[in-house]
Amino acid sequence: METFNTLVLLLDSTVRLSVPLLFAALAGLYSERSGVFDIGLEGKMLAGAFAAGAAAAVSGSAWAGLVAAVLVSVFFALVHGFASITHRGNQIVSGVAINFIAAGSTVILGQAWFSQGGRTPLLGAEGRFGALHLPFAEAVSSVPVLGPIYSDLLSGHSLLVYIAFLLVPFTWWALFRTRFGLRLRAVGENPAAVDTAGISVAWLRYRAVICTGVLTGLAGTYLALAQNAGFVKDMTAGRGFIALAALIFAKWRPVPVMFACLLFGFLDALAIRIQGTPLPLIGQVPVQLIQALPYILTVVLLAGFIGRAIPPRAGGVPYVKER
């Protein structure tokens, strides 16, 4: 029974650690399905996390932090769209620039506004998204097997966790069962055909990058207001790039994206769990190696297990309207 409880706790950590990856990967899914490659997920998440932490610290409201994070992330997404859609600039360069701007500006503004070394003040309960307990979670917690699964694994998460996983079927429906989704996928494959049908390629792609901004804002909010109690310098810690890896690993499909994020979240949770624990036949493993394990396995999985991942054909290519 102790092993089972340990497994439940490990899976609970997996869910919590996979949520920012899931938000960011779904954000990249909208953008890249429209033909706009977005390596700036990391920067938009970081800017959103800072905006959420700062707004929540000033207002004392988690919802104010959420709104601020979404607005700031959408602003950065529109900057990326303006550079890569309107001016047909290099999408990789634009994304990298956003990452650098977010990494530097969050620390500078944090120090200027709060004088805490780039951090935002620690938040109280009202400034964070607390845990939601499902009905009868406490009552069934003592029931063998099903009790821990319901009360510890399914219950006790913040609202943003449930939103993240509900967005997976919603994204599938939006992309594969709506006119908007059909046009979005078409503009990522053959924008000239979409343009010939009288549909604005630029407007479709702008809507996709706005969706990206909203979702990366939610990812940043989760990091700052649910997983932590405020913003910390470089708190995204490469999650935006892992989300991109999950997106490629899942071959740009929503449901496989969720499982890929859960896999990477599990690797992260396992790495945290085995820190300082002697392993059979190996002994004590250096902490640095354990911390690098999720990133190493990410490279291994991408290199050896996904086969050939074919992105949307118009991805990363600026569209020039034929006259």
Buried (B, 14 or more C-beta within 10 A) or exposed (E): EEEEEEEBBBBBBBBBBBBBBBBBBBBBBBBBBBBBBBBBBBBBBBBBBBBBBBBBBBBEBBBBBBBBBBBBBBBBBBBBBBBBBEEEBBBBEBBBBBBEBBBEBBBEBBBEBBEBEBBBBEBEEEBBBEEEEBEEBEEBBEEEEEBBBBBBBBBBBBBBBBBBBEBBEEBBEBBEEEEBBEBBBBBBBBBBEBBEEEBEBBEBBBBBBBBBBBBBBBBBBBBBBBBBBBBBBBBBBEBBBBBBBBBBBBBBBBEBBBBBBBBBBBBBBBBBBEBEEEEEEEEEBEEEEBBEBBBEBBEEBBEEEBEEEEBBEBBBBBBEEEE
